[in-house]
Amino acid sequence: MQEARLLSKTPFVVALYAAFFVLLFLVDMSGTGFAELLAPAIGSDGEGSVYARFVTSVTLSAIITLGIWLIGKLQFNAQRVTVWLIMAGLFMLFFTSFDLSFEFIQSKIWFMVSQGILTTLYISVVSISIASVLAIIGAVAKLSSNGFANGLASFYTSFFRGLPLLMQVYLIYLGLPQLGFVIDAVPAGILALSLCYGAYMTEIFRAGIESIPKGQWEAARSIGFKFGLTMRRIILPQAIPLIIPPTGNQFIAMLKDSSLVSVIGVWELMFLARTLGQKDFKHMEMLITAAMLYWILSMVLEYAQSHIERRYRKG
Amino acid sequence: MNSVHKPDVAVETAVKPAVKPIVELKDVNKWYDDFHCLKDINLTVTPGERIVICGPSGSGKSTMIRCINRLEAHQSGEIIVDDVVLHEHMQGIDKVRSEVGMVFQSFNLFPHMTIAENCMAGPMWVQGVPKGEARRLAMKYLEQVRIPEQADKYPGQLSGGQQQRVAIARSLCMKPKLMLFDEPTSALDPEMVSGVLDTMIDLAKEGMTMLCVTHEMGFAREVADRVIFMADGEIVEENTPGEFFDNPREARTQQFLSQIL
């Protein structure tokens, strides 16, 4: 509510107006479409003149300041939606300024969804599943008092968190065949993503397990539970609700990091975005389409994640 | 609480050499890094004995009973529980633990399980008791601690005193040969204390072997066969409750009693 109070102070609104005016005057809006709308006031030959710059910036900054002042009057949710719509509109304006060919996008989008998104999702889901298994093993090993297990686990997390994921993709795809294990692009990509994210998630799982009070261990052990039984029946059921939200975050991050496996020729979304438009010199069309698809996917997942989080917070 | 003195019972158990001890600590020492927290502890517990352990905080009393089910490891000396010598590389510590019940200051119920499931967990998953029978067992002991109606609630829905009684029932479901109590009433609101103490008194009257770290002196007077006073990691005085409270031998005991009574 800080903004609402600020916007009700006249000096602040005047300062805002002045700031926009100076900015727009310096940028010089007199050559844009907006200046054409003001042609009656400026005169048609005024382009570039100080007068034209002055008139356009006075008007435009007034419109912007009025808009902000009006949004300030709205309720929180209405503010949110309005800001979203304005930002989306500005983005559309930005994208259309590339003069995109929508027929070309239309002709390719189905293939991008059926081949690209499907492969991206497939790689991400398989990788996050394997990564979760690695993370449980890694976390248990890191927490154990066994020096071997701890050494292996900490080496694993240090190595795979310490190298760029792109390099891991190359090392696995190009390195393993040199050792005699010929590996396809898709399994190589999945392996790289699983190992890397498994290392990150080991830390998430370890923190989740460690956050369960020591008394739970002691109570279970004093009844005669062995380590594995305590973990399975007492500790993990309490730790998993804590682990799931950050794991969801990791999944959304992985969805986008899976674009890195495009470098080894997996036909996922990023690969298609780079290649489909090449022949016709329509790079921007495909890149922007893929960007939108990634964004939509992430939003859907974020929505799903917030639902899961709410469910576990209740439970 | 009526204070029945039973010094003669204690004397009897103390002189009976034929009874085999259930717990024996011989010259037990323990260090936390440089801190010498248990110093040459010697203690023998015979079946059926009720022992109250008291002393200022940091005196090692909790550490001592936690060594008996090896939640803490001792570094020298010998601890024997029901003929099993506890040591670093031993197999089957879980079996020993399943025969030694433990009640904690902070209850430590499993929050994701119902009260009945808390009680059934040990019998089912450690002893392999079928579910139906485990449930009957759980209800039996929940009745004994007088909260059978709470069986299907979760620990978070119960008061502290009720939770502690569930914790006692959970231990009893394992049919332990010995119960360890680590300040069971210290975390409770005052009005909750008597419910837990009554449960412990019932248990004592049924002949359960008990080692209780507690400052509840009424409880000590009523049920204890022996009171052990610890300070700075040592057992300073061991006495019958009557003698301990009315006629303590050691200066440190007198000082401690003057502070708490």
Interface residues (C-beta under 8 A of the other chain):
Chain A: P213 G215 Q216 E218 A219 A220 R221 S222 I223 G224 F225 K226 L229 R233 I234 P237 Q238
Chain B: N69 L71 D94 K95 R97 S98 E99 V100 G101 M102 F104 S106 N108 L109 F110 P111 H112 A121 G122 W125 V126 A167 R170 S171 M174
